[in-house]
Amino acid sequence: NSLTDLLTRPYCRPQRQAYLRKGFENLSQTQSIPQSLNLITTVLNSYHKRKIVTLISKFDNEYDIVNLVLKEFEHYRELVHGVLQEVSLSEEARKSYVFVGRHPHQTQILNRLAFLEFVLLCRNDLRPSPKEIDALWNIFVQNANSEYERNFFFSWLMGENARNRSIFHILDIEVLEHLFNNVLCNPELLDYTSLSPEGFKCFKHFFKVANEIKDTMALAGQSFRVTNIKLDGLTSLWEILRMCTNEEVRSQTISFMVSLQLRLGSNLANEKEEIWTAFFKDCMD
């Protein structure tokens, strides 16, 4: 921290880019990760916005930053997995356990995702591809070492741990649609049987985002109106209700499905009776 603070001083300006490079080199070699992430972020923030974008572009050309970060994420996940083969820890204990270095697991996860978000927000054209989203999903959801990681990642995707950003700031429309249609609506990638309340919250969030993109829903803050009953993800909602063993999630699913029937747009006013009759029939089948 002392070195990082020193580098933000005006008289250390000539040395900053050399240390930025050292930070990215450490990432590529999976060394001193928390310190390097802090150094890169703090030094970049010592520049004005335009210079930050220029520097991120420069180092992205050299290191392919998103892919570099994903490789380091996977390296850390494997280290944690290895320790858990030798040490038995409860879900709660894993959050505060120091698997590597000096920082607890909770801090390690938070810092890594915060750094990725920082880089993505700094440069508008630097966005994860569908393949990179799949890699993140594999690390933090399918092969997560703790339920904490999984739920924190769900929150991170929704932007709940960040100030003044929505998912549209870090994912483009193509990736948003991929995330919902090919990942969240795929029970092989999102385990509906053991789905947590945080996991369902994530599903519901992207259900609304994906259908707003498709113009089948209109969103206004936390409220919404259904403007076309052919909603993407309805089949998956029924699957969650059928498969999930968590009673809280089942209750939330039912509530959301009912709200989809009640919050119909004015353009569907004349079709309400027909829509509700079809819904009641689906409930009885």
Rosetta blueprint (number, residue, H / E / L):
1 N L
2 S H
3 L H
4 T H
5 D H
6 L H
7 L H
8 T L
9 R L
10 P H
11 Y H
12 C H
13 R H
14 P H
15 Q H
16 R H
17 Q H
18 A H
19 Y H
20 L H
21 R H
22 K H
23 G H
24 F H
25 E H
26 N H
27 L H
28 S H
29 Q L
30 T L
31 Q L
32 S L
33 I H
34 P H
35 Q H
36 S H
37 L H
38 N H
39 L H
40 I H
41 T H
42 T H
43 V H
44 L H
45 N H
46 S L
47 Y L
48 H L
49 K H
50 R H
51 K H
52 I H
53 V H
54 T H
55 L H
56 I H
57 S H
58 K H
59 F H
60 D H
61 N H
62 E H
63 Y H
64 D L
65 I H
66 V H
67 N H
68 L H
69 V H
70 L H
71 K H
72 E H
73 F H
74 E H
75 H H
76 Y H
77 R H
78 E H
79 L H
80 V H
81 H H
82 G H
83 V H
84 L H
85 Q L
86 E L
87 V L
88 S L
89 L L
90 S L
91 E H
92 E H
93 A H
94 R H
95 K H
96 S H
97 Y L
98 V L
99 F L
100 V L
101 G L
102 R L
103 H L
104 P L
105 H H
106 Q H
107 T H
108 Q H
109 I H
110 L H
111 N H
112 R H
113 L H
114 A H
115 F H
116 L H
117 E H
118 F H
119 V H
120 L H
121 L H
122 C H
123 R L
124 N L
125 D L
126 L L
127 R L
128 P L
129 S L
130 P H
131 K H
132 E H
133 I H
134 D H
135 A H
136 L H
137 W H
138 N H
139 I H
140 F H
141 V H
142 Q H
143 N L
144 A L
145 N L
146 S L
147 E H
148 Y H
149 E H
150 R H
151 N H
152 F H
153 F H
154 F H
155 S H
156 W H
157 L H
158 M H
159 G L
160 E L
161 N L
162 A L
163 R L
164 N L
165 R L
166 S L
167 I H
168 F H
169 H H
170 I L
171 L L
172 D L
173 I H
174 E H
175 V H
176 L H
177 E H
178 H H
179 L H
180 F H
181 N H
182 N H
183 V H
184 L H
185 C L
186 N L
187 P L
188 E L
189 L L
190 L L
191 D L
192 Y L
193 T L
194 S L
195 L L
196 S L
197 P H
198 E H
199 G H
200 F H
201 K H
202 C H
203 F H
204 K H
205 H H
206 F H
207 F H
208 K H
209 V H
210 A H
211 N H
212 E H
213 I H
214 K L
215 D L
216 T L
217 M E
218 A E
219 L E
220 A E
221 G L
222 Q L
223 S E
224 F E
225 R E
226 V E
227 T L
228 N L
229 I L
230 K L
231 L L
232 D L
233 G L
234 L H
235 T H
236 S H
237 L H
238 W H
239 E H
240 I H
241 L H
242 R H
243 M H
244 C L
245 T L
246 N L
247 E H
248 E H
249 V H
250 R H
251 S H
252 Q H
253 T H
254 I H
255 S H
256 F H
257 M H
258 V H
259 S H
260 L H
261 Q H
262 L H
263 R L
264 L E
265 G L
266 S H
267 N H
268 L H
269 A H
270 N H
271 E H
272 K H
273 E H
274 E H
275 I H
276 W H
277 T H
278 A H
279 F H
280 F H
281 K H
282 D H
283 C H
284 M H
285 D L
